[in-house]
Amino acid sequence: MNIIVHIWHWLLTVTGTAIPDGGSNWYNFWSGFGSDFGEVAILGSLVALYKHHNCSVKGCPRIGRHAVAGTPYLTCHRHATLAVHKQLHDDHKRKFPDQHELLNQDEPA
């Protein structure tokens, strides 16, 4: 039981939640360990932004700038070929038929 108390005390000290005498509630946490939440949020938003604009070809790490007609997909300069766009268009039609129909209403059947 003694080791659990030591681990708990260490955890409180590291996270800044161990309030010293005359200290303010949670001040140490928000000025220390808790301030990292903002950094994690920024890093997470950068990862999400990259994933959103990433090339739609599986395994390609490049940023996609070329739209695939009739789909929400983007491709990079290397995959901006007619064959790749046709393949992505067909994959989208197979995987998301309802969305594909909405995006391609003016296309002949």
Secondary structure by P-SEA (a helix, b strand, c coil): caaaaaaaaaaaaaaccccccccccccccccccccaaaaaaaaaaaaaaaaaacccccccccccccccccccbbbccccccaaaaaaaaaaaaaacaaaaaaacccccc
